[in-house]
């Protein structure tokens, strides 16, 4: 199993030097991927995940220039409020410049006001995402001029270069736990990237994906809010009332939970240390401490 970390690209401590130092140290400690999450704008009354977000793809472009081998992931990029042709270009460029290190998690977005202010219709966001994934794959794969006529995107006789370093483009991981998200993972995605679930929920989700008839290999990535300590929380309630789990507790307890994820078939665990959803402070020192502690006490049992 591989291990990644969420970069400190949001909240009060987000800054170029903070992101730079964190990314370089994470790579040196043995983490295999560096991740960002995504919001473009946040209504003042919907700041559950904070209000300062360095833009996802721009941040990864910066990080790609100061690291050498860590993969670069988005968990997850909201595609409906973005032009998919532009995203295809941006991601292809990032993948080419980083020599094939991009992992692209995708979703519909979950804040209705954010989508509406950016010109996307909330009611058809799922259909917009489905079509956008098709657009990305077409522009990443076709060497010749090509055309596309969809409900939300159309173009005729265009080329889009450079192509991604990864043939056909980065792997597309679908975010979300809803029935449409799992259907999308089965039919359009290369994998699934849920947030804050248990190992059993991971297995249940994979079974639901397989129920759609897909037997293709699935890359399974899970992003987990992580808090190592004697008074760590075990779960929290999401903005829609959903019960989210944490990777939390003592080093021994956390290692046991990681083992359970490995046994459930997880390929890639991404730790969001002291996630801003739960800890509204500026303790970048504590985030760094936990990243180092996890690398020293947990990673050696699962890598190498």
FIVEX-842248 format. One record per residue (C-alpha): residue in one letter; residue number from 1; x, y, z. Coordinates in nm, 4 decimals, padded with zeros to 6 digits. Layout:
// FIVEX-842248
{aa=A i=NUM X=X Y=Y Z=Z}
...
This chain:
// FIVEX-842248
{aa=X i=1 X=00.0000 Y=00.0000 Z=00.0000}
{aa=X i=2 X=00.1155 Y=00.3512 Z=-00.0790}
{aa=X i=3 X=00.0814 Y=00.6565 Z=00.1435}
{aa=X i=4 X=00.0187 Y=01.0196 Z=00.0608}
{aa=X i=5 X=-00.0402 Y=01.3430 Z=00.2505}
{aa=X i=6 X=-00.2701 Y=01.6393 Z=00.2026}
{aa=X i=7 X=-00.0687 Y=01.9554 Z=00.1464}
{aa=X i=8 X=-00.1281 Y=02.2617 Z=00.3683}
{aa=X i=9 X=-00.2675 Y=02.4647 Z=00.0773}
{aa=X i=10 X=-00.5762 Y=02.5879 Z=00.2641}
{aa=X i=11 X=-00.6638 Y=02.7618 Z=00.5868}
{aa=X i=12 X=-00.4610 Y=03.0171 Z=00.7849}
{aa=X i=13 X=-00.1217 Y=02.8533 Z=00.7437}
{aa=X i=14 X=-00.1446 Y=02.8219 Z=00.3641}
{aa=X i=15 X=00.1497 Y=02.9990 Z=00.1991}
{aa=X i=16 X=00.4102 Y=02.9281 Z=-00.0632}
{aa=X i=17 X=00.6910 Y=02.8590 Z=00.1833}
{aa=X i=18 X=00.4670 Y=02.6379 Z=00.4002}
{aa=X i=19 X=00.3591 Y=02.4290 Z=00.1010}
{aa=X i=20 X=00.7175 Y=02.4091 Z=-00.0269}
{aa=X i=21 X=00.8732 Y=02.2969 Z=00.3013}
{aa=X i=22 X=00.5953 Y=02.0470 Z=00.3722}
{aa=X i=23 X=00.6113 Y=01.8920 Z=00.0228}
{aa=X i=24 X=00.9881 Y=01.8525 Z=00.0311}
{aa=X i=25 X=00.9873 Y=01.6977 Z=00.3767}
{aa=X i=26 X=00.7000 Y=01.4604 Z=00.2951}
{aa=X i=27 X=00.8900 Y=01.3339 Z=-00.0086}
{aa=X i=28 X=01.2065 Y=01.2901 Z=00.1985}
{aa=X i=29 X=01.0129 Y=01.0990 Z=00.4678}
{aa=X i=30 X=00.8953 Y=00.8383 Z=00.2189}
{aa=X i=31 X=00.5402 Y=00.9436 Z=00.1327}
{aa=X i=32 X=00.4637 Y=00.8595 Z=-00.2295}
{aa=X i=33 X=00.2057 Y=01.1261 Z=-00.3151}
{aa=X i=34 X=00.1126 Y=01.4859 Z=-00.2382}
{aa=X i=35 X=-00.2509 Y=01.5976 Z=-00.2549}
{aa=X i=36 X=-00.4726 Y=01.9023 Z=-00.2719}
{aa=X i=37 X=-00.8448 Y=01.9471 Z=-00.2392}
{aa=X i=38 X=-01.0556 Y=02.1917 Z=-00.4369}
{aa=X i=39 X=-01.2782 Y=02.4955 Z=-00.3997}
{aa=X i=40 X=-01.2703 Y=02.8021 Z=-00.6214}
{aa=X i=41 X=-01.4938 Y=03.0236 Z=-00.4112}
{aa=X i=42 X=-01.6654 Y=02.9609 Z=-00.0791}
{aa=X i=43 X=-01.9779 Y=03.1450 Z=00.0395}
{aa=X i=44 X=-01.9152 Y=03.3185 Z=00.3706}
{aa=X i=45 X=-02.1832 Y=03.1051 Z=00.5358}
{aa=X i=46 X=-02.0422 Y=02.7749 Z=00.3993}
{aa=X i=47 X=-01.6906 Y=02.7667 Z=00.5388}
{aa=X i=48 X=-01.6984 Y=02.4165 Z=00.6908}
{aa=X i=49 X=-01.3746 Y=02.3361 Z=00.5094}
{aa=X i=50 X=-01.2145 Y=02.6744 Z=00.5596}
{aa=X i=51 X=-01.2154 Y=02.9790 Z=00.3372}
{aa=X i=52 X=-00.8574 Y=03.0045 Z=00.2067}
{aa=X i=53 X=-00.7866 Y=02.7662 Z=-00.0815}
{aa=X i=54 X=-00.4811 Y=02.7923 Z=-00.3056}
{aa=X i=55 X=-00.6134 Y=02.6752 Z=-00.6429}
{aa=X i=56 X=-00.5659 Y=02.3011 Z=-00.6906}
{aa=X i=57 X=-00.3937 Y=02.2627 Z=-01.0286}
{aa=X i=58 X=-00.1831 Y=02.5756 Z=-00.9865}
{aa=X i=59 X=-00.0596 Y=02.4488 Z=-00.6496}
{aa=X i=60 X=00.0336 Y=02.1111 Z=-00.7959}
{aa=X i=61 X=00.2220 Y=02.2819 Z=-01.0799}
{aa=X i=62 X=00.4238 Y=02.4687 Z=-00.8169}
{aa=X i=63 X=00.4869 Y=02.1516 Z=-00.6169}
{aa=X i=64 X=00.5877 Y=01.9569 Z=-00.9278}
{aa=X i=65 X=00.8773 Y=02.1975 Z=-00.9760}
{aa=X i=66 X=01.0198 Y=02.1452 Z=-00.6267}
{aa=X i=67 X=00.9773 Y=01.7666 Z=-00.5930}
{aa=X i=68 X=01.1141 Y=01.4814 Z=-00.8004}
{aa=X i=69 X=00.9140 Y=01.1630 Z=-00.7639}
{aa=X i=70 X=00.6004 Y=01.2007 Z=-00.5480}
{aa=X i=71 X=00.2779 Y=01.1634 Z=-00.7420}
{aa=X i=72 X=00.0545 Y=01.4708 Z=-00.7505}
{aa=X i=73 X=-00.3130 Y=01.4227 Z=-00.6690}
{aa=X i=74 X=-00.6398 Y=01.6156 Z=-00.6513}
{aa=X i=75 X=-00.9100 Y=01.4962 Z=-00.4122}
{aa=X i=76 X=-01.1272 Y=01.5917 Z=-00.5845}
{aa=X i=77 X=-01.1511 Y=01.8452 Z=-00.8688}
{aa=X i=78 X=-01.5036 Y=01.9780 Z=-00.9233}
{aa=X i=79 X=-01.5429 Y=01.9578 Z=-01.3004}
{aa=X i=80 X=-01.8910 Y=02.1070 Z=-01.3712}
{aa=X i=81 X=-01.7873 Y=02.4671 Z=-01.2890}
{aa=X i=82 X=-01.4819 Y=02.4374 Z=-01.5155}
{aa=X i=83 X=-01.4447 Y=02.4306 Z=-01.8923}
{aa=X i=84 X=-01.3399 Y=02.0683 Z=-01.9622}
{aa=X i=85 X=-01.1350 Y=02.1666 Z=-02.2688}
{aa=X i=86 X=-00.9282 Y=02.4029 Z=-02.0542}
{aa=X i=87 X=-00.8952 Y=02.1401 Z=-01.7801}
{aa=X i=88 X=-00.7777 Y=01.8865 Z=-02.0382}
{aa=X i=89 X=-00.5062 Y=02.1306 Z=-02.1436}
{aa=X i=90 X=-00.4037 Y=02.2181 Z=-01.7876}
{aa=X i=91 X=-00.3850 Y=01.8578 Z=-01.6695}
{aa=X i=92 X=-00.2022 Y=01.7397 Z=-01.9828}
{aa=X i=93 X=00.0534 Y=02.0173 Z=-01.9369}
{aa=X i=94 X=00.0979 Y=01.9362 Z=-01.5669}
{aa=X i=95 X=00.1401 Y=01.5661 Z=-01.6425}
{aa=X i=96 X=00.3913 Y=01.6365 Z=-01.9191}
{aa=X i=97 X=00.5955 Y=01.8767 Z=-01.7073}
{aa=X i=98 X=00.5934 Y=01.6454 Z=-01.4050}
{aa=X i=99 X=00.6861 Y=01.3416 Z=-01.6157}
{aa=X i=100 X=00.3632 Y=01.1539 Z=-01.5582}
{aa=X i=101 X=00.2980 Y=01.2066 Z=-01.1877}
{aa=X i=102 X=-00.0639 Y=01.3280 Z=-01.1908}
{aa=X i=103 X=-00.3571 Y=01.1458 Z=-01.0259}
{aa=X i=104 X=-00.6902 Y=01.3116 Z=-01.0992}
{aa=X i=105 X=-00.9796 Y=01.2702 Z=-00.8601}
{aa=X i=106 X=-01.3036 Y=01.4157 Z=-01.0003}
{aa=X i=107 X=-01.6421 Y=01.5043 Z=-00.8621}
{aa=X i=108 X=-01.9486 Y=01.7171 Z=-00.9190}
{aa=X i=109 X=-01.8852 Y=01.9667 Z=-00.6411}
{aa=X i=110 X=-02.1072 Y=01.9853 Z=-00.3358}
{aa=X i=111 X=-02.1724 Y=02.3556 Z=-00.2663}
{aa=X i=112 X=-02.4663 Y=02.4605 Z=-00.4817}
{aa=X i=113 X=-02.3864 Y=02.8323 Z=-00.4609}
{aa=X i=114 X=-02.0282 Y=02.7765 Z=-00.5760}
{aa=X i=115 X=-02.1419 Y=02.5939 Z=-00.8876}
{aa=X i=116 X=-02.4144 Y=02.8465 Z=-00.9633}
{aa=X i=117 X=-02.1851 Y=03.1496 Z=-00.9308}
{aa=X i=118 X=-01.9386 Y=02.9806 Z=-01.1686}
{aa=X i=119 X=-02.2056 Y=02.9140 Z=-01.4289}
{aa=X i=120 X=-02.2825 Y=02.5458 Z=-01.3698}
{aa=X i=121 X=-02.6336 Y=02.4138 Z=-01.3193}
{aa=X i=122 X=-02.6781 Y=02.2260 Z=-00.9917}
{aa=X i=123 X=-02.9561 Y=02.0082 Z=-01.1300}
{aa=X i=124 X=-02.7462 Y=01.8645 Z=-01.4141}
{aa=X i=125 X=-02.4053 Y=01.8604 Z=-01.2467}
{aa=X i=126 X=-02.3825 Y=01.4818 Z=-01.2720}
{aa=X i=127 X=-02.4508 Y=01.4796 Z=-01.6445}
{aa=X i=128 X=-02.2019 Y=01.7634 Z=-01.6906}
{aa=X i=129 X=-01.9345 Y=01.5606 Z=-01.5115}
{aa=X i=130 X=-02.0037 Y=01.2485 Z=-01.7172}
{aa=X i=131 X=-01.9687 Y=01.4421 Z=-02.0402}
{aa=X i=132 X=-01.6598 Y=01.6275 Z=-01.9192}
{aa=X i=133 X=-01.4780 Y=01.3005 Z=-01.8443}
{aa=X i=134 X=-01.5455 Y=01.1902 Z=-02.2021}
{aa=X i=135 X=-01.4085 Y=01.5219 Z=-02.3321}
{aa=X i=136 X=-01.0899 Y=01.4873 Z=-02.1266}
{aa=X i=137 X=-01.0207 Y=01.1361 Z=-02.2454}
{aa=X i=138 X=-01.0810 Y=01.2316 Z=-02.6081}
{aa=X i=139 X=-00.8460 Y=01.5297 Z=-02.6000}
{aa=X i=140 X=-00.5792 Y=01.3356 Z=-02.4123}
{aa=X i=141 X=-00.5867 Y=01.0341 Z=-02.6449}
{aa=X i=142 X=-00.6500 Y=01.1470 Z=-03.0022}
{aa=X i=143 X=-00.3348 Y=01.2374 Z=-03.1925}
{aa=X i=144 X=-00.5292 Y=01.3733 Z=-03.4877}
{aa=X i=145 X=-00.7698 Y=01.6641 Z=-03.5048}
{aa=X i=146 X=-01.1002 Y=01.5644 Z=-03.3528}
{aa=X i=147 X=-01.4525 Y=01.6874 Z=-03.2923}
{aa=X i=148 X=-01.7083 Y=01.6508 Z=-03.0185}
{aa=X i=149 X=-02.0739 Y=01.7393 Z=-02.9939}
{aa=X i=150 X=-02.2255 Y=01.7119 Z=-02.6492}
{aa=X i=151 X=-02.4966 Y=01.8775 Z=-02.4479}
{aa=X i=152 X=-02.2543 Y=02.1087 Z=-02.2639}
{aa=X i=153 X=-01.9358 Y=02.1067 Z=-02.4735}
{aa=X i=154 X=-01.8837 Y=02.1144 Z=-02.8492}
{aa=X i=155 X=-01.5846 Y=02.1629 Z=-03.0776}
{aa=X i=156 X=-01.4920 Y=02.0803 Z=-03.4368}
{aa=X i=157 X=-01.1602 Y=01.9874 Z=-03.5963}
{aa=X i=158 X=-00.9280 Y=02.0809 Z=-03.3081}
{aa=X i=159 X=-00.5989 Y=01.9498 Z=-03.1750}
{aa=X i=160 X=-00.4807 Y=01.9638 Z=-02.8145}
{aa=X i=161 X=-00.1101 Y=01.9297 Z=-02.7381}
{aa=X i=162 X=00.1000 Y=01.8460 Z=-02.5461}
{aa=X i=163 X=-00.0440 Y=01.5096 Z=-02.4588}
{aa=X i=164 X=-00.0054 Y=01.3828 Z=-02.1024}
{aa=X i=165 X=00.3083 Y=01.1823 Z=-02.0280}
{aa=X i=166 X=00.0838 Y=00.8971 Z=-01.9149}
{aa=X i=167 X=-00.0593 Y=00.7333 Z=-02.2300}
{aa=X i=168 X=-00.4262 Y=00.8228 Z=-02.2551}
{aa=X i=169 X=-00.3939 Y=01.0617 Z=-01.9635}
{aa=X i=170 X=-00.3820 Y=01.0342 Z=-01.5849}
{aa=X i=171 X=-00.6003 Y=00.7818 Z=-01.4107}
{aa=X i=172 X=-00.9432 Y=00.9240 Z=-01.3365}
{aa=X i=173 X=-01.0677 Y=00.8497 Z=-00.9847}
{aa=X i=174 X=-01.4302 Y=00.9223 Z=-00.9004}
{aa=X i=175 X=-01.5112 Y=01.0809 Z=-00.5670}
{aa=X i=176 X=-01.8272 Y=01.0327 Z=-00.3645}
{aa=X i=177 X=-02.0404 Y=00.7699 Z=-00.1932}
{aa=X i=178 X=-02.3749 Y=00.8275 Z=-00.3656}
{aa=X i=179 X=-02.5324 Y=00.5818 Z=-00.6076}
{aa=X i=180 X=-02.4554 Y=00.8040 Z=-00.9114}
{aa=X i=181 X=-02.0926 Y=00.8381 Z=-00.7982}
{aa=X i=182 X=-02.0474 Y=00.4628 Z=-00.7681}
{aa=X i=183 X=-02.2154 Y=00.4084 Z=-01.1056}
{aa=X i=184 X=-01.9771 Y=00.6658 Z=-01.2521}
{aa=X i=185 X=-01.6768 Y=00.4880 Z=-01.0974}
{aa=X i=186 X=-01.7925 Y=00.1646 Z=-01.2617}
{aa=X i=187 X=-01.8621 Y=00.3051 Z=-01.6070}
{aa=X i=188 X=-01.6310 Y=00.6051 Z=-01.6548}
{aa=X i=189 X=-01.3589 Y=00.5944 Z=-01.3907}
{aa=X i=190 X=-01.0315 Y=00.4120 Z=-01.3423}
{aa=X i=191 X=-01.0844 Y=00.4032 Z=-00.9689}
{aa=X i=192 X=-01.2659 Y=00.5350 Z=-00.6652}
{aa=X i=193 X=-01.1555 Y=00.7953 Z=-00.4099}
{aa=X i=194 X=-01.3902 Y=00.8154 Z=-00.1084}
{aa=X i=195 X=-01.3472 Y=01.0412 Z=00.1929}
{aa=X i=196 X=-01.3367 Y=00.9471 Z=00.5621}
{aa=X i=197 X=-01.4816 Y=00.5970 Z=00.5545}
{aa=X i=198 X=-01.4178 Y=00.2681 Z=00.7342}
{aa=X i=199 X=-01.2512 Y=-00.0383 Z=00.5816}
{aa=X i=200 X=-01.5908 Y=-00.2096 Z=00.5770}
{aa=X i=201 X=-01.7445 Y=00.0850 Z=00.3926}
{aa=X i=202 X=-01.4615 Y=00.0596 Z=00.1417}
{aa=X i=203 X=-01.5448 Y=-00.3061 Z=00.0765}
{aa=X i=204 X=-01.9159 Y=-00.2299 Z=00.0567}
{aa=X i=205 X=-01.8527 Y=00.0516 Z=-00.1911}
{aa=X i=206 X=-01.6414 Y=-00.1705 Z=-00.4145}
{aa=X i=207 X=-01.9167 Y=-00.4327 Z=-00.4105}
{aa=X i=208 X=-02.1698 Y=-00.1699 Z=-00.5184}
{aa=X i=209 X=-01.9381 Y=-00.0592 Z=-00.7995}
{aa=X i=210 X=-01.8957 Y=-00.4194 Z=-00.9131}
{aa=X i=211 X=-02.2738 Y=-00.4619 Z=-00.9103}
{aa=X i=212 X=-02.2831 Y=-00.2379 Z=-01.2172}
{aa=X i=213 X=-02.1105 Y=-00.5152 Z=-01.4098}
{aa=X i=214 X=-01.7626 Y=-00.3687 Z=-01.4265}
{aa=X i=215 X=-01.4744 Y=-00.6099 Z=-01.3766}
{aa=X i=216 X=-01.2015 Y=-00.3638 Z=-01.4743}
{aa=X i=217 X=-00.9164 Y=-00.3117 Z=-01.2260}
{aa=X i=218 X=-01.0013 Y=-00.0301 Z=-00.9843}
{aa=X i=219 X=-00.7444 Y=00.1940 Z=-00.8212}
{aa=X i=220 X=-00.8685 Y=00.2459 Z=-00.4665}
{aa=X i=221 X=-00.7573 Y=00.5628 Z=-00.2898}
{aa=X i=222 X=-00.9012 Y=00.6833 Z=00.0390}
{aa=X i=223 X=-00.8487 Y=01.0248 Z=00.1969}
{aa=X i=224 X=-00.8653 Y=01.0096 Z=00.5761}
{aa=X i=225 X=-00.8655 Y=01.2949 Z=00.8264}
{aa=X i=226 X=-00.5866 Y=01.1845 Z=01.0581}
{aa=X i=227 X=-00.5138 Y=01.2767 Z=01.4190}
{aa=X i=228 X=-00.2548 Y=01.0894 Z=01.6227}
{aa=X i=229 X=-00.2858 Y=01.1457 Z=01.9956}
{aa=X i=230 X=-00.4397 Y=01.0285 Z=02.3203}
{aa=X i=231 X=-00.7465 Y=01.2518 Z=02.2906}
{aa=X i=232 X=-00.8091 Y=01.2051 Z=01.9191}
{aa=X i=233 X=-01.1636 Y=01.2070 Z=01.7844}
{aa=X i=234 X=-01.3040 Y=00.8922 Z=01.6241}
{aa=X i=235 X=-01.5723 Y=01.0388 Z=01.3961}
{aa=X i=236 X=-01.7570 Y=01.3559 Z=01.3048}
{aa=X i=237 X=-02.0825 Y=01.4545 Z=01.1384}
{aa=X i=238 X=-02.0662 Y=01.6007 Z=00.7888}
{aa=X i=239 X=-02.2615 Y=01.9015 Z=00.6636}
{aa=X i=240 X=-02.5352 Y=01.6742 Z=00.5268}
{aa=X i=241 X=-02.5598 Y=01.4677 Z=00.8442}
{aa=X i=242 X=-02.3359 Y=01.1872 Z=00.7245}
{aa=X i=243 X=-02.1123 Y=01.0042 Z=00.9705}
{aa=X i=244 X=-01.7444 Y=01.0432 Z=00.8783}
{aa=X i=245 X=-01.4636 Y=00.8401 Z=01.0319}
{aa=X i=246 X=-01.1131 Y=00.9450 Z=01.1316}
{aa=X i=247 X=-00.7832 Y=00.7661 Z=01.1314}
{aa=X i=248 X=-00.7146 Y=00.8506 Z=01.4921}
{aa=X i=249 X=-00.5808 Y=00.7485 Z=01.8303}
{aa=X i=250 X=-00.2439 Y=00.6250 Z=01.9491}
{aa=X i=251 X=00.0246 Y=00.5109 Z=01.7059}
{aa=X i=252 X=-00.0727 Y=00.1505 Z=01.7801}
{aa=X i=253 X=-00.4406 Y=00.2172 Z=01.7152}
{aa=X i=254 X=-00.3687 Y=00.4039 Z=01.3925}
{aa=X i=255 X=-00.1397 Y=00.1257 Z=01.2675}
{aa=X i=256 X=-00.4142 Y=-00.1290 Z=01.3374}
{aa=X i=257 X=-00.6632 Y=00.0765 Z=01.1350}
{aa=X i=258 X=-00.4165 Y=00.1066 Z=00.8477}
{aa=X i=259 X=-00.3748 Y=-00.2726 Z=00.8511}
{aa=X i=260 X=-00.7517 Y=-00.3113 Z=00.8267}
{aa=X i=261 X=-00.7549 Y=-00.0836 Z=00.5222}
{aa=X i=262 X=-00.4794 Y=-00.2892 Z=00.3634}
{aa=X i=263 X=-00.6760 Y=-00.6086 Z=00.4232}
{aa=X i=264 X=-00.9845 Y=-00.4427 Z=00.2709}
{aa=X i=265 X=-00.7938 Y=-00.3946 Z=-00.0537}
{aa=X i=266 X=-00.6971 Y=-00.0275 Z=-00.0338}
{aa=X i=267 X=-00.4108 Y=00.0681 Z=-00.2644}
{aa=X i=268 X=-00.3366 Y=00.4221 Z=-00.1528}
{aa=X i=269 X=-00.4067 Y=00.5927 Z=00.1800}
{aa=X i=270 X=-00.3924 Y=00.9734 Z=00.1920}
{aa=X i=271 X=-00.3608 Y=01.1296 Z=00.5368}
{aa=X i=272 X=-00.5018 Y=01.4751 Z=00.6004}
{aa=X i=273 X=-00.3314 Y=01.5476 Z=00.9316}
{aa=X i=274 X=-00.5396 Y=01.7672 Z=01.1637}
{aa=X i=275 X=-00.7851 Y=01.8419 Z=00.8861}
{aa=X i=276 X=-00.9250 Y=02.1944 Z=00.8917}
{aa=X i=277 X=-01.2796 Y=02.0567 Z=00.9052}
{aa=X i=278 X=-01.2031 Y=01.9587 Z=01.2639}
{aa=X i=279 X=-00.9185 Y=02.1778 Z=01.3859}
{aa=X i=280 X=-00.9652 Y=02.5493 Z=01.3276}
{aa=X i=281 X=-00.6239 Y=02.6655 Z=01.4416}
{aa=X i=282 X=-00.2933 Y=02.7569 Z=01.2824}
{aa=X i=283 X=-00.0940 Y=02.4652 Z=01.4251}
{aa=X i=284 X=00.1196 Y=02.3821 Z=01.1240}
{aa=X i=285 X=00.3793 Y=02.2647 Z=01.3769}
{aa=X i=286 X=00.1396 Y=01.9954 Z=01.4974}
{aa=X i=287 X=00.0590 Y=01.8903 Z=01.1409}
{aa=X i=288 X=00.4307 Y=01.8538 Z=01.0734}
{aa=X i=289 X=00.4833 Y=01.6604 Z=01.3975}
{aa=X i=290 X=00.2120 Y=01.4117 Z=01.3121}
{aa=X i=291 X=00.3396 Y=01.3684 Z=00.9563}
{aa=X i=292 X=00.6847 Y=01.2836 Z=01.0924}
{aa=X i=293 X=00.5456 Y=01.0535 Z=01.3623}
{aa=X i=294 X=00.3344 Y=00.8588 Z=01.1114}
{aa=X i=295 X=00.6346 Y=00.8238 Z=00.8802}
{aa=X i=296 X=00.8552 Y=00.6966 Z=01.1623}
{aa=X i=297 X=00.6141 Y=00.4699 Z=01.3494}
{aa=X i=298 X=00.3565 Y=00.3501 Z=01.0931}
{aa=X i=299 X=00.5017 Y=00.3581 Z=00.7399}
{aa=X i=300 X=00.7853 Y=00.1054 Z=00.7938}
{aa=X i=301 X=00.5371 Y=-00.1761 Z=00.8626}
{aa=X i=302 X=00.3634 Y=-00.1287 Z=00.5267}
{aa=X i=303 X=00.6299 Y=-00.0211 Z=00.2768}
{aa=X i=304 X=00.9654 Y=-00.1523 Z=00.1661}
